[in-house]
Amino acid sequence: MRKLTAKEDAFAKEVVLNTGDKVAALKEAGYAWKNYSKNALSVQADKIYNRPNVSLKIKELQIIKNKVAKDEFKIDAAWVLKQAVEVHQRCMASAKVFSRAGEAVVDDDGNPVYAFQHVGANKSLELIGKHISVNAFSEALKVPEDIVEKSFNDFYDED
């Protein structure tokens, strides 16, 4: 296999640094891009990405990146899951609401108003669900046919 050109090598590095954004990698690697449409850039980036020597280099760099993340920073699947759970718990915690002036907001009865961060809670819950494959939000639940038939017969049984 032929050696990578300087631009191909830079492209491979940028793909890994830009978490897979091939167009951004193409721009950062020094390829001409200013006079091209978004679609043309995407096609060109895909062509470079799919060159065997470039895709091999990208895979090698991703392995190194993952090893460094795990060894140096102790980031692995368990760590990500733990952090997502912690974010979820923090977002679900009730916190007093304060005005821009820094005063606690109260309702009509004088009780403090509490809020939680629903967007962060939902996003972290989604990540946790994907991580452990709970499929909690599947489009359709598959019920075995014999159970459906039994339920149908029980419902319409005229005894």
PyMOL commands that place a pseudoatom at each C-alpha (Angstrom):
pseudoatom trace, name=CA, resn=MET, resi=1, chain=A, elem=C, hetatm=0, pos=[0.000, 0.000, 0.000]
pseudoatom trace, name=CA, resn=ARG, resi=2, chain=A, elem=C, hetatm=0, pos=[1.327, 3.403, -0.923]
pseudoatom trace, name=CA, resn=LYS, resi=3, chain=A, elem=C, hetatm=0, pos=[2.403, 5.953, 1.658]
pseudoatom trace, name=CA, resn=LEU, resi=4, chain=A, elem=C, hetatm=0, pos=[-0.054, 8.711, 2.555]
pseudoatom trace, name=CA, resn=THR, resi=5, chain=A, elem=C, hetatm=0, pos=[0.473, 12.174, 1.167]
pseudoatom trace, name=CA, resn=ALA, resi=6, chain=A, elem=C, hetatm=0, pos=[0.850, 14.998, 3.681]
pseudoatom trace, name=CA, resn=LYS, resi=7, chain=A, elem=C, hetatm=0, pos=[-2.754, 16.104, 3.012]
pseudoatom trace, name=CA, resn=GLU, resi=8, chain=A, elem=C, hetatm=0, pos=[-4.113, 12.550, 3.368]
pseudoatom trace, name=CA, resn=ASP, resi=9, chain=A, elem=C, hetatm=0, pos=[-2.255, 12.144, 6.650]
pseudoatom trace, name=CA, resn=ALA, resi=10, chain=A, elem=C, hetatm=0, pos=[-3.583, 15.494, 7.895]
pseudoatom trace, name=CA, resn=PHE, resi=11, chain=A, elem=C, hetatm=0, pos=[-7.093, 14.503, 6.757]
pseudoatom trace, name=CA, resn=ALA, resi=12, chain=A, elem=C, hetatm=0, pos=[-6.941, 11.230, 8.724]
pseudoatom trace, name=CA, resn=LYS, resi=13, chain=A, elem=C, hetatm=0, pos=[-5.788, 13.067, 11.851]
pseudoatom trace, name=CA, resn=GLU, resi=14, chain=A, elem=C, hetatm=0, pos=[-8.486, 15.716, 11.468]
pseudoatom trace, name=CA, resn=VAL, resi=15, chain=A, elem=C, hetatm=0, pos=[-11.233, 13.092, 11.012]
pseudoatom trace, name=CA, resn=VAL, resi=16, chain=A, elem=C, hetatm=0, pos=[-10.263, 11.601, 14.360]
pseudoatom trace, name=CA, resn=LEU, resi=17, chain=A, elem=C, hetatm=0, pos=[-9.916, 15.016, 16.029]
pseudoatom trace, name=CA, resn=ASN, resi=18, chain=A, elem=C, hetatm=0, pos=[-13.232, 16.241, 14.565]
pseudoatom trace, name=CA, resn=THR, resi=19, chain=A, elem=C, hetatm=0, pos=[-15.064, 13.092, 15.737]
pseudoatom trace, name=CA, resn=GLY, resi=20, chain=A, elem=C, hetatm=0, pos=[-15.753, 11.905, 12.219]
pseudoatom trace, name=CA, resn=ASP, resi=21, chain=A, elem=C, hetatm=0, pos=[-16.666, 15.196, 10.527]
pseudoatom trace, name=CA, resn=LYS, resi=22, chain=A, elem=C, hetatm=0, pos=[-15.143, 14.508, 7.121]
pseudoatom trace, name=CA, resn=VAL, resi=23, chain=A, elem=C, hetatm=0, pos=[-15.908, 17.907, 5.584]
pseudoatom trace, name=CA, resn=ALA, resi=24, chain=A, elem=C, hetatm=0, pos=[-14.303, 19.738, 8.510]
pseudoatom trace, name=CA, resn=ALA, resi=25, chain=A, elem=C, hetatm=0, pos=[-11.319, 17.404, 8.215]
pseudoatom trace, name=CA, resn=LEU, resi=26, chain=A, elem=C, hetatm=0, pos=[-11.030, 18.158, 4.496]
pseudoatom trace, name=CA, resn=LYS, resi=27, chain=A, elem=C, hetatm=0, pos=[-10.948, 21.899, 5.212]
pseudoatom trace, name=CA, resn=GLU, resi=28, chain=A, elem=C, hetatm=0, pos=[-8.468, 21.613, 8.099]
pseudoatom trace, name=CA, resn=ALA, resi=29, chain=A, elem=C, hetatm=0, pos=[-6.168, 19.300, 6.123]
pseudoatom trace, name=CA, resn=GLY, resi=30, chain=A, elem=C, hetatm=0, pos=[-5.514, 21.971, 3.510]
pseudoatom trace, name=CA, resn=TYR, resi=31, chain=A, elem=C, hetatm=0, pos=[-7.604, 20.743, 0.603]
pseudoatom trace, name=CA, resn=ALA, resi=32, chain=A, elem=C, hetatm=0, pos=[-9.143, 23.416, -1.654]
pseudoatom trace, name=CA, resn=TRP, resi=33, chain=A, elem=C, hetatm=0, pos=[-12.733, 23.982, -0.570]
pseudoatom trace, name=CA, resn=LYS, resi=34, chain=A, elem=C, hetatm=0, pos=[-13.781, 27.641, -0.814]
pseudoatom trace, name=CA, resn=ASN, resi=35, chain=A, elem=C, hetatm=0, pos=[-15.287, 27.449, -4.323]
pseudoatom trace, name=CA, resn=TYR, resi=36, chain=A, elem=C, hetatm=0, pos=[-17.223, 24.213, -3.796]
pseudoatom trace, name=CA, resn=SER, resi=37, chain=A, elem=C, hetatm=0, pos=[-20.805, 23.556, -2.723]
pseudoatom trace, name=CA, resn=LYS, resi=38, chain=A, elem=C, hetatm=0, pos=[-21.579, 21.669, 0.485]
pseudoatom trace, name=CA, resn=ASN, resi=39, chain=A, elem=C, hetatm=0, pos=[-22.573, 18.637, -1.551]
pseudoatom trace, name=CA, resn=ALA, resi=40, chain=A, elem=C, hetatm=0, pos=[-19.381, 18.679, -3.616]
pseudoatom trace, name=CA, resn=LEU, resi=41, chain=A, elem=C, hetatm=0, pos=[-17.294, 18.953, -0.443]
pseudoatom trace, name=CA, resn=SER, resi=42, chain=A, elem=C, hetatm=0, pos=[-19.121, 16.028, 1.086]
pseudoatom trace, name=CA, resn=VAL, resi=43, chain=A, elem=C, hetatm=0, pos=[-18.538, 13.880, -2.005]
pseudoatom trace, name=CA, resn=GLN, resi=44, chain=A, elem=C, hetatm=0, pos=[-14.841, 14.794, -2.109]
pseudoatom trace, name=CA, resn=ALA, resi=45, chain=A, elem=C, hetatm=0, pos=[-14.428, 14.125, 1.628]
pseudoatom trace, name=CA, resn=ASP, resi=46, chain=A, elem=C, hetatm=0, pos=[-16.096, 10.708, 1.220]
pseudoatom trace, name=CA, resn=LYS, resi=47, chain=A, elem=C, hetatm=0, pos=[-13.761, 9.845, -1.663]
pseudoatom trace, name=CA, resn=ILE, resi=48, chain=A, elem=C, hetatm=0, pos=[-10.687, 10.651, 0.432]
pseudoatom trace, name=CA, resn=TYR, resi=49, chain=A, elem=C, hetatm=0, pos=[-12.115, 8.894, 3.499]
pseudoatom trace, name=CA, resn=ASN, resi=50, chain=A, elem=C, hetatm=0, pos=[-12.775, 5.711, 1.494]
pseudoatom trace, name=CA, resn=ARG, resi=51, chain=A, elem=C, hetatm=0, pos=[-9.257, 5.409, 0.106]
pseudoatom trace, name=CA, resn=PRO, resi=52, chain=A, elem=C, hetatm=0, pos=[-7.917, 2.178, 1.643]
pseudoatom trace, name=CA, resn=ASN, resi=53, chain=A, elem=C, hetatm=0, pos=[-4.707, 3.698, 2.973]
pseudoatom trace, name=CA, resn=VAL, resi=54, chain=A, elem=C, hetatm=0, pos=[-6.568, 6.689, 4.460]
pseudoatom trace, name=CA, resn=SER, resi=55, chain=A, elem=C, hetatm=0, pos=[-9.313, 4.616, 6.109]
pseudoatom trace, name=CA, resn=LEU, resi=56, chain=A, elem=C, hetatm=0, pos=[-6.656, 2.296, 7.574]
pseudoatom trace, name=CA, resn=LYS, resi=57, chain=A, elem=C, hetatm=0, pos=[-4.790, 5.291, 9.018]
pseudoatom trace, name=CA, resn=ILE, resi=58, chain=A, elem=C, hetatm=0, pos=[-8.053, 6.627, 10.511]
pseudoatom trace, name=CA, resn=LYS, resi=59, chain=A, elem=C, hetatm=0, pos=[-8.737, 3.273, 12.185]
pseudoatom trace, name=CA, resn=GLU, resi=60, chain=A, elem=C, hetatm=0, pos=[-5.199, 3.173, 13.595]
pseudoatom trace, name=CA, resn=LEU, resi=61, chain=A, elem=C, hetatm=0, pos=[-5.543, 6.706, 14.971]
pseudoatom trace, name=CA, resn=GLN, resi=62, chain=A, elem=C, hetatm=0, pos=[-8.949, 5.921, 16.505]
pseudoatom trace, name=CA, resn=ILE, resi=63, chain=A, elem=C, hetatm=0, pos=[-7.458, 2.913, 18.299]
pseudoatom trace, name=CA, resn=ILE, resi=64, chain=A, elem=C, hetatm=0, pos=[-4.683, 5.128, 19.683]
pseudoatom trace, name=CA, resn=LYS, resi=65, chain=A, elem=C, hetatm=0, pos=[-7.185, 7.833, 20.687]
pseudoatom trace, name=CA, resn=ASN, resi=66, chain=A, elem=C, hetatm=0, pos=[-9.402, 5.308, 22.494]
pseudoatom trace, name=CA, resn=LYS, resi=67, chain=A, elem=C, hetatm=0, pos=[-6.404, 3.765, 24.266]
pseudoatom trace, name=CA, resn=VAL, resi=68, chain=A, elem=C, hetatm=0, pos=[-5.210, 7.181, 25.455]
pseudoatom trace, name=CA, resn=ALA, resi=69, chain=A, elem=C, hetatm=0, pos=[-8.725, 8.074, 26.624]
pseudoatom trace, name=CA, resn=LYS, resi=70, chain=A, elem=C, hetatm=0, pos=[-8.947, 4.840, 28.569]
pseudoatom trace, name=CA, resn=ASP, resi=71, chain=A, elem=C, hetatm=0, pos=[-5.384, 4.659, 29.919]
pseudoatom trace, name=CA, resn=GLU, resi=72, chain=A, elem=C, hetatm=0, pos=[-4.574, 8.312, 30.532]
pseudoatom trace, name=CA, resn=PHE, resi=73, chain=A, elem=C, hetatm=0, pos=[-7.975, 9.719, 31.410]
pseudoatom trace, name=CA, resn=LYS, resi=74, chain=A, elem=C, hetatm=0, pos=[-9.654, 6.519, 32.642]
pseudoatom trace, name=CA, resn=ILE, resi=75, chain=A, elem=C, hetatm=0, pos=[-12.562, 7.106, 30.242]
pseudoatom trace, name=CA, resn=ASP, resi=76, chain=A, elem=C, hetatm=0, pos=[-14.390, 3.942, 29.281]
pseudoatom trace, name=CA, resn=ALA, resi=77, chain=A, elem=C, hetatm=0, pos=[-18.000, 2.759, 28.950]
pseudoatom trace, name=CA, resn=ALA, resi=78, chain=A, elem=C, hetatm=0, pos=[-18.419, 2.373, 32.726]
pseudoatom trace, name=CA, resn=TRP, resi=79, chain=A, elem=C, hetatm=0, pos=[-17.140, 5.907, 33.339]
pseudoatom trace, name=CA, resn=VAL, resi=80, chain=A, elem=C, hetatm=0, pos=[-19.495, 7.372, 30.711]
pseudoatom trace, name=CA, resn=LEU, resi=81, chain=A, elem=C, hetatm=0, pos=[-22.451, 5.526, 32.231]
pseudoatom trace, name=CA, resn=LYS, resi=82, chain=A, elem=C, hetatm=0, pos=[-21.526, 6.699, 35.734]
pseudoatom trace, name=CA, resn=GLN, resi=83, chain=A, elem=C, hetatm=0, pos=[-21.286, 10.310, 34.539]
pseudoatom trace, name=CA, resn=ALA, resi=84, chain=A, elem=C, hetatm=0, pos=[-24.627, 10.098, 32.720]
pseudoatom trace, name=CA, resn=VAL, resi=85, chain=A, elem=C, hetatm=0, pos=[-26.292, 8.773, 35.875]
pseudoatom trace, name=CA, resn=GLU, resi=86, chain=A, elem=C, hetatm=0, pos=[-24.730, 11.599, 37.901]
pseudoatom trace, name=CA, resn=VAL, resi=87, chain=A, elem=C, hetatm=0, pos=[-25.931, 14.218, 35.402]
pseudoatom trace, name=CA, resn=HIS, resi=88, chain=A, elem=C, hetatm=0, pos=[-29.422, 12.717, 35.500]
pseudoatom trace, name=CA, resn=GLN, resi=89, chain=A, elem=C, hetatm=0, pos=[-29.501, 12.816, 39.292]
pseudoatom trace, name=CA, resn=ARG, resi=90, chain=A, elem=C, hetatm=0, pos=[-28.301, 16.426, 39.375]
pseudoatom trace, name=CA, resn=CYS, resi=91, chain=A, elem=C, hetatm=0, pos=[-30.821, 17.502, 36.763]
pseudoatom trace, name=CA, resn=MET, resi=92, chain=A, elem=C, hetatm=0, pos=[-33.671, 15.811, 38.644]
pseudoatom trace, name=CA, resn=ALA, resi=93, chain=A, elem=C, hetatm=0, pos=[-32.793, 17.474, 41.947]
pseudoatom trace, name=CA, resn=SER, resi=94, chain=A, elem=C, hetatm=0, pos=[-35.182, 20.229, 42.919]
pseudoatom trace, name=CA, resn=ALA, resi=95, chain=A, elem=C, hetatm=0, pos=[-33.515, 23.603, 43.166]
pseudoatom trace, name=CA, resn=LYS, resi=96, chain=A, elem=C, hetatm=0, pos=[-34.921, 26.901, 44.317]
pseudoatom trace, name=CA, resn=VAL, resi=97, chain=A, elem=C, hetatm=0, pos=[-35.670, 29.353, 41.528]
pseudoatom trace, name=CA, resn=PHE, resi=98, chain=A, elem=C, hetatm=0, pos=[-34.082, 32.785, 41.879]
pseudoatom trace, name=CA, resn=SER, resi=99, chain=A, elem=C, hetatm=0, pos=[-34.931, 36.041, 40.137]
pseudoatom trace, name=CA, resn=ARG, resi=100, chain=A, elem=C, hetatm=0, pos=[-32.328, 38.006, 38.190]
pseudoatom trace, name=CA, resn=ALA, resi=101, chain=A, elem=C, hetatm=0, pos=[-31.948, 40.151, 41.281]
pseudoatom trace, name=CA, resn=GLY, resi=102, chain=A, elem=C, hetatm=0, pos=[-30.916, 37.049, 43.221]
pseudoatom trace, name=CA, resn=GLU, resi=103, chain=A, elem=C, hetatm=0, pos=[-34.073, 36.776, 45.318]
pseudoatom trace, name=CA, resn=ALA, resi=104, chain=A, elem=C, hetatm=0, pos=[-35.900, 33.471, 45.805]
pseudoatom trace, name=CA, resn=VAL, resi=105, chain=A, elem=C, hetatm=0, pos=[-39.052, 33.284, 43.664]
pseudoatom trace, name=CA, resn=VAL, resi=106, chain=A, elem=C, hetatm=0, pos=[-42.236, 32.464, 45.590]
pseudoatom trace, name=CA, resn=ASP, resi=107, chain=A, elem=C, hetatm=0, pos=[-45.722, 31.431, 44.492]
pseudoatom trace, name=CA, resn=ASP, resi=108, chain=A, elem=C, hetatm=0, pos=[-48.959, 33.283, 45.351]
pseudoatom trace, name=CA, resn=ASP, resi=109, chain=A, elem=C, hetatm=0, pos=[-49.035, 31.652, 48.796]
pseudoatom trace, name=CA, resn=GLY, resi=110, chain=A, elem=C, hetatm=0, pos=[-45.466, 32.704, 49.613]
pseudoatom trace, name=CA, resn=ASN, resi=111, chain=A, elem=C, hetatm=0, pos=[-43.968, 29.214, 49.139]
pseudoatom trace, name=CA, resn=PRO, resi=112, chain=A, elem=C, hetatm=0, pos=[-40.577, 28.938, 47.397]
pseudoatom trace, name=CA, resn=VAL, resi=113, chain=A, elem=C, hetatm=0, pos=[-40.711, 27.801, 43.769]
pseudoatom trace, name=CA, resn=TYR, resi=114, chain=A, elem=C, hetatm=0, pos=[-38.569, 24.803, 42.838]
pseudoatom trace, name=CA, resn=ALA, resi=115, chain=A, elem=C, hetatm=0, pos=[-37.479, 23.608, 39.388]
pseudoatom trace, name=CA, resn=PHE, resi=116, chain=A, elem=C, hetatm=0, pos=[-35.421, 20.874, 37.806]
pseudoatom trace, name=CA, resn=GLN, resi=117, chain=A, elem=C, hetatm=0, pos=[-33.513, 20.702, 34.532]
pseudoatom trace, name=CA, resn=HIS, resi=118, chain=A, elem=C, hetatm=0, pos=[-35.808, 18.544, 32.403]
pseudoatom trace, name=CA, resn=VAL, resi=119, chain=A, elem=C, hetatm=0, pos=[-33.780, 18.858, 29.177]
pseudoatom trace, name=CA, resn=GLY, resi=120, chain=A, elem=C, hetatm=0, pos=[-30.569, 17.603, 30.791]
pseudoatom trace, name=CA, resn=ALA, resi=121, chain=A, elem=C, hetatm=0, pos=[-32.467, 14.902, 32.676]
pseudoatom trace, name=CA, resn=ASN, resi=122, chain=A, elem=C, hetatm=0, pos=[-34.094, 13.616, 29.490]
pseudoatom trace, name=CA, resn=LYS, resi=123, chain=A, elem=C, hetatm=0, pos=[-30.863, 13.676, 27.480]
pseudoatom trace, name=CA, resn=SER, resi=124, chain=A, elem=C, hetatm=0, pos=[-28.881, 11.833, 30.150]
pseudoatom trace, name=CA, resn=LEU, resi=125, chain=A, elem=C, hetatm=0, pos=[-31.681, 9.285, 30.510]
pseudoatom trace, name=CA, resn=GLU, resi=126, chain=A, elem=C, hetatm=0, pos=[-31.624, 8.753, 26.749]
pseudoatom trace, name=CA, resn=LEU, resi=127, chain=A, elem=C, hetatm=0, pos=[-27.848, 8.164, 26.829]
pseudoatom trace, name=CA, resn=ILE, resi=128, chain=A, elem=C, hetatm=0, pos=[-28.180, 5.730, 29.728]
pseudoatom trace, name=CA, resn=GLY, resi=129, chain=A, elem=C, hetatm=0, pos=[-30.909, 3.827, 27.896]
pseudoatom trace, name=CA, resn=LYS, resi=130, chain=A, elem=C, hetatm=0, pos=[-28.814, 3.572, 24.739]
pseudoatom trace, name=CA, resn=HIS, resi=131, chain=A, elem=C, hetatm=0, pos=[-25.778, 2.489, 26.744]
pseudoatom trace, name=CA, resn=ILE, resi=132, chain=A, elem=C, hetatm=0, pos=[-27.508, -0.400, 28.444]
pseudoatom trace, name=CA, resn=SER, resi=133, chain=A, elem=C, hetatm=0, pos=[-29.841, -1.184, 25.507]
pseudoatom trace, name=CA, resn=VAL, resi=134, chain=A, elem=C, hetatm=0, pos=[-33.110, -1.064, 27.399]
pseudoatom trace, name=CA, resn=ASN, resi=135, chain=A, elem=C, hetatm=0, pos=[-35.051, -0.172, 24.241]
pseudoatom trace, name=CA, resn=ALA, resi=136, chain=A, elem=C, hetatm=0, pos=[-37.565, 1.620, 26.444]
pseudoatom trace, name=CA, resn=PHE, resi=137, chain=A, elem=C, hetatm=0, pos=[-38.782, 3.784, 23.599]
pseudoatom trace, name=CA, resn=SER, resi=138, chain=A, elem=C, hetatm=0, pos=[-39.177, 1.172, 20.885]
pseudoatom trace, name=CA, resn=GLU, resi=139, chain=A, elem=C, hetatm=0, pos=[-41.748, 1.928, 18.243]
pseudoatom trace, name=CA, resn=ALA, resi=140, chain=A, elem=C, hetatm=0, pos=[-43.621, -1.342, 18.697]
pseudoatom trace, name=CA, resn=LEU, resi=141, chain=A, elem=C, hetatm=0, pos=[-43.763, -3.988, 21.349]
pseudoatom trace, name=CA, resn=LYS, resi=142, chain=A, elem=C, hetatm=0, pos=[-43.719, -7.508, 19.917]
pseudoatom trace, name=CA, resn=VAL, resi=143, chain=A, elem=C, hetatm=0, pos=[-46.153, -9.756, 21.742]
pseudoatom trace, name=CA, resn=PRO, resi=144, chain=A, elem=C, hetatm=0, pos=[-46.036, -13.501, 21.059]
pseudoatom trace, name=CA, resn=GLU, resi=145, chain=A, elem=C, hetatm=0, pos=[-48.915, -14.617, 18.833]
pseudoatom trace, name=CA, resn=ASP, resi=146, chain=A, elem=C, hetatm=0, pos=[-50.254, -17.187, 21.318]
pseudoatom trace, name=CA, resn=ILE, resi=147, chain=A, elem=C, hetatm=0, pos=[-50.694, -14.471, 23.959]
pseudoatom trace, name=CA, resn=VAL, resi=148, chain=A, elem=C, hetatm=0, pos=[-52.496, -12.209, 21.484]
pseudoatom trace, name=CA, resn=GLU, resi=149, chain=A, elem=C, hetatm=0, pos=[-54.784, -15.052, 20.420]
pseudoatom trace, name=CA, resn=LYS, resi=150, chain=A, elem=C, hetatm=0, pos=[-55.532, -16.055, 24.034]
pseudoatom trace, name=CA, resn=SER, resi=151, chain=A, elem=C, hetatm=0, pos=[-56.283, -12.446, 24.995]
pseudoatom trace, name=CA, resn=PHE, resi=152, chain=A, elem=C, hetatm=0, pos=[-58.474, -12.005, 21.934]
pseudoatom trace, name=CA, resn=ASN, resi=153, chain=A, elem=C, hetatm=0, pos=[-60.392, -15.214, 22.699]
pseudoatom trace, name=CA, resn=ASP, resi=154, chain=A, elem=C, hetatm=0, pos=[-60.762, -14.304, 26.405]
pseudoatom trace, name=CA, resn=PHE, resi=155, chain=A, elem=C, hetatm=0, pos=[-62.113, -10.887, 25.487]
pseudoatom trace, name=CA, resn=TYR, resi=156, chain=A, elem=C, hetatm=0, pos=[-64.651, -12.177, 22.971]
pseudoatom trace, name=CA, resn=ASP, resi=157, chain=A, elem=C, hetatm=0, pos=[-65.532, -15.395, 24.790]
pseudoatom trace, name=CA, resn=GLU, resi=158, chain=A, elem=C, hetatm=0, pos=[-69.323, -15.469, 25.135]
pseudoatom trace, name=CA, resn=ASP, resi=159, chain=A, elem=C, hetatm=0, pos=[-69.665, -18.095, 27.887]
for i in range(1, 159): cmd.bond("trace and resi %d" % i, "trace and resi %d" % (i + 1))
show_as sticks, trace
zoom trace
